Amino acid sequence: MSRYGEFQDWYVNTEKRSLNSANQYLVAFRKVSFKQSGETVEDIFNPEELENRVNSILETKGTDENIIRSTFDVTDGNLQFDDLKSGLKYYLKFLKSSVSLNMLDSDFINFKHVLGYFVHIMLANNKTNPEQFVNSEPKSGQGYAGNRIRQSYEKYRSYSTGMTMDVNIVPGFQLYTKTCYINWTPTGMNVRVQWNQQKDNIESLQLFNNEEKNGVWVGEPIPLDSFNLYDEKEPNQVVKNFYQQYVQMLNNSRYMKNKEVPNNMKVKQLSEMLVEGKAYNIILRGAPGTGKTYLSKQIAADIIGCLIDELSDCDQFDFVQFHPSYDYTDFVAGLRPVQGNDGQVGFEPKNGIFKAFCEKAKFQQEKYSDTFDDIWENFIINVEEESTVIIPRIANGQDLTYSVNSNRNLKEGNSVASITKENIFRVWQGNNGRKSGGQQAKMQAVVNYLKNKYSLPDYNGR
């Protein structure tokens, strides 16, 4: 739910006022932006900062349009100035409310812990820095992919935005490249370090937008010392401001604007129950058309870490609809009639959807220990560094030119569609990269390229 959506709920349920009034206030908010910065009212998370900016408006008796225009750029001539002033008063009260502040406080605390862990693991990997690894903690890994590194910060990775945050350290400790970062999973919105000239210590942290071609730094680098990451106190204002900027960066990302993210708190609550073992199954009850199927897909997408519209091509998801004729052989395993080469009909055992899914899950657990994982990671790193890669096509036709998108998948030109690591892995196994069979020839070309340039071995047939 957006911050404006939270305000609506608070205004109606806590203040006991009409939804119509709340909507009028939001209409007014959307017709203005702060001068110079261009920020909207929703962009300001800190109630003290918002109060300082609009204090002259709220303190004036009545509604003074000139004072409002000195604070805001008005983008719509139909702005109701009275609605704007009244809305600001209630919105400020909402930000100061315990519900809103408690949610943000936990975000700040979690963010400080993730930053502290990220800086620690980066310094520990630097052989010229005295920082040491703690016990047997992982030295590298991709948190977004569920690698073991995630265990070190697991309880700090969930935020009230409905998103999760992960630390990613590339094998081989390529500390000075752009491949070690924190990100809002699964976006290209990063936090990265800036090293000093001697490359033996971290000078600052800075935001990085990897959705843009070659990636671009965002804002100014913030000196590391100013964060006070290890003082064992509440997050200071530097941490809070940096987090607010990072959230704003997320909200402005193409990912958030173009894709539907399963981010409501109900989805989070149910998915966490399943992941943490508090529930082994969930039964959703309701009349037809009340959203049970859609909610179940949201939960699945949240657990897997993908988008809802990507579930159909995901090996970690399958959908079963039971009906009266559905039996054990359909669901688990059984004998199925087959016609032999001689025309005779016989029977052979065939897995049902559940057993087949279990086989895929077993293999999925093992696949990250395979050589393929390291080769793919090195390949993606090189494409990121070079911006593009040219891959010879199998059949007659032009060579294929790919870049890496914000999800670290291969993207051809301006196409919205992408080729994922999972797709290439399945082709390497000898299967269709997608259930539909689409772009199979292109995926096979990528597999051949990895074999020729990165010595990817033939699939070992496990």
TATA-V869139 format. One record per pair of residues at least 24 apart in sequence whose ideal C-beta (glycine too) atoms are under 7 Angstrom apart, sorted by the first residue. I is the first residue (numbers start at 1). J is the second residue. D is the distance in whole Angstrom. If there is no record, write none. Layout:
I;J;D  I;J;D
//
This chain:
1;264;6  3;42;5  4;42;6  6;100;7  7;91;6  7;94;5  10;94;5  10;97;6  10;99;7  11;90;6  15;90;7  24;83;5  25;83;6  25;86;7  25;87;3  25;90;7  28;79;6  28;80;6  28;83;4  28;84;4  28;87;5  29;87;6  31;74;6  31;75;6  31;76;4  31;79;5  32;72;4  32;73;7  32;74;6  32;75;7  32;79;7  32;84;7  33;72;6  33;73;5  33;75;7  34;71;7  34;72;6  35;71;7  35;72;7  35;73;6  41;91;6  43;248;5  45;104;6  45;244;5  46;240;7  46;244;7  47;92;6  47;95;4  47;96;5  50;92;6  50;95;6  51;92;6  54;88;5  57;85;6  57;88;7  58;88;6  58;89;6  103;160;4  107;159;5  107;160;6  107;243;6  108;235;4  108;239;6  108;240;5  108;243;6  109;235;6  110;156;4  110;159;6  111;239;6  111;243;5  112;229;6  112;235;4  112;239;5  113;153;7  113;156;4  114;153;5  114;156;5  114;157;7  114;165;6  114;167;7  114;182;6  115;205;7  115;227;6  115;229;6  116;229;4  116;230;6  117;152;6  117;153;5  117;167;6  118;167;5  118;182;5  119;202;6  119;224;7  119;229;6  121;167;7  121;169;6  122;175;6  122;180;6  122;193;6  122;202;7  123;202;7  125;169;7  125;173;4  125;175;6  126;175;6  126;200;6  128;200;4  129;200;6  129;201;6  140;169;4  140;170;6  140;171;5  140;173;7  141;169;6  142;168;5  143;167;5  143;168;6  144;168;6  144;183;7  144;185;4  144;186;6  144;305;7  161;247;6  161;250;7  161;263;7  162;261;7  162;263;2  162;264;7  162;268;6  163;250;7  163;263;6  170;377;7  170;381;6  171;374;6  171;377;6  178;215;6  178;384;7  179;381;5  179;384;7  181;208;7  184;250;5  185;305;6  186;305;6  186;407;5  187;250;7  187;253;6  187;255;4  187;406;6  188;406;3  189;249;5  189;250;5  189;253;5  191;246;7  194;221;5  207;245;6  207;246;6  207;249;6  209;249;7  210;406;6  211;253;6  211;254;5  211;406;4  214;387;6  218;249;6  219;245;6  255;406;6  259;307;5  260;308;6  262;298;4  262;301;5  262;302;5  262;308;6  267;298;5  267;299;6  267;302;5  268;302;7  270;299;5  271;299;5  271;302;4  271;303;5  274;303;7  275;303;6  312;435;7  313;434;5  313;435;6  315;360;5  315;364;6  315;422;6  316;364;7  318;353;6  318;357;5  320;353;6  367;425;7  371;457;6  372;425;6  372;428;6  372;456;7  375;450;6  375;454;5  375;456;5  376;421;5  378;454;7  379;450;6  379;454;6  380;404;6  380;408;6  391;445;5  391;446;6  391;449;5  392;445;7  393;445;5  394;441;6  394;444;6  394;445;5  394;448;7  395;441;6  400;442;6  400;445;6  410;446;7  419;443;6  419;446;7  428;459;5  429;459;5  430;459;6
//
